[in-house]
């Protein structure tokens, strides 16, 4: 089954040929967005999958951006991606919306109108919340809500500025709406997993209260509204604060490990178990990702033999804990602490990977490895680097996890090393594409992990 929405024009507004007006503007604007996935592949064509007038002056679009395929040893990426856009249209642009300005349409049915990202417009953000508060349909879009939840109206919207692969609006410091930018067909784990955990009474994950989807050209999740924790601080900020103050962070890391183990236990209960992990197949997939990354980032090439040794050791080690649903992209930015409690958010997984893969059962060691890598990232944000700080946090996290999970990740050395290596390879590719200044951080881990026992 393809992992991208197939281009097929669909109009729900009566507007004919919207790209006659928007095509040129979006071709320039899309590649500059933080959430645009094809920065290394020029856009060759834009096509409309759906266009819906949510309310007067605001269009909801699903557009397909086609790329020139670039073959790699890990396989050829899909020829394009689907993106969700909310665009507002005005004759005159208010000064407060200048940062959201995309351009002025010169052709087609929208000629003469100023086009801008609607999420920056408080009026549009308010009306979007009203859609979520009153379930129903708008063209191919479906708005749904938990009948037990009562979201009040009139909550002031605030678009978050943090860099991320999606866009989020906070309403009145009470709710947060995540809009997925890169859309793949199927149920997004960031709706599926929190809903399943909420049904079990797991309080570590905020439960969805409303969401919206599309039924065409293929069903997909578009956005999720959840409670916002206004007094919470993300783990990344807490860790950096501790480093800056010269404080120990092991107590927080140990409590976080215990909390993550509780989430893993709830996930194992909420979703059918998958049985023993298939380490041989997992190692093959890791090798393929390594080859693809080394092709894109030549600096990896000298370390490939050592990294392959880590994956070879995985193929021959004991199976470890059973495969199950996991977070898939766990790091300090995906956890929040409010008071003395840790919460886990953002179950979307790595957005660059196919949705079917992100929803598939995997070893819980993958999440553990992601958090261990995040402690290393944090320790390298200040000079001189604090490797001992990172080591103590890693040990404490694993110790806390072991107490609640009943097994110790540190005793699964080959399994943990392979997953940490796979994560570091992913980080190298990500940083090379999006944040080249950060590339030395994962490369330092690559050098360590390429040595047996690293």
Secondary structure as UniProt FT lines:
FT   HELIX           19..30
FT   TURN            31..32
FT   TURN            34..35
FT   TURN            39..40
FT   STRAND          43..55
FT   TURN            56..57
FT   STRAND          58..67
FT   TURN            73..74
FT   STRAND          80..90
FT   HELIX           95..100
FT   STRAND          101..104
FT   HELIX           108..110
FT   TURN            111..112
FT   STRAND          114..117
FT   HELIX           118..120
FT   HELIX           122..133
FT   STRAND          136..138
FT   TURN            139..140
FT   STRAND          141..145
FT   TURN            147..148
FT   STRAND          157..159
FT   STRAND          167..171
FT   TURN            172..174
FT   STRAND          175..179
FT   STRAND          182..183
FT   HELIX           189..200
FT   TURN            203..204
FT   STRAND          208..214
FT   STRAND          220..227
FT   TURN            230..231
FT   STRAND          233..234
FT   HELIX           235..245
FT   HELIX           250..270
FT   HELIX           279..296
FT   HELIX           298..303
FT   HELIX           304..316
FT   HELIX           332..334
FT   STRAND          335..338
FT   TURN            339..340
FT   STRAND          341..344
FT   TURN            347..348
FT   TURN            351..352
FT   HELIX           355..359
FT   HELIX           365..379
FT   TURN            380..381
FT   HELIX           387..405
FT   HELIX           409..411
FT   HELIX           413..434
FT   HELIX           436..438
FT   HELIX           439..449
FT   TURN            452..453
//
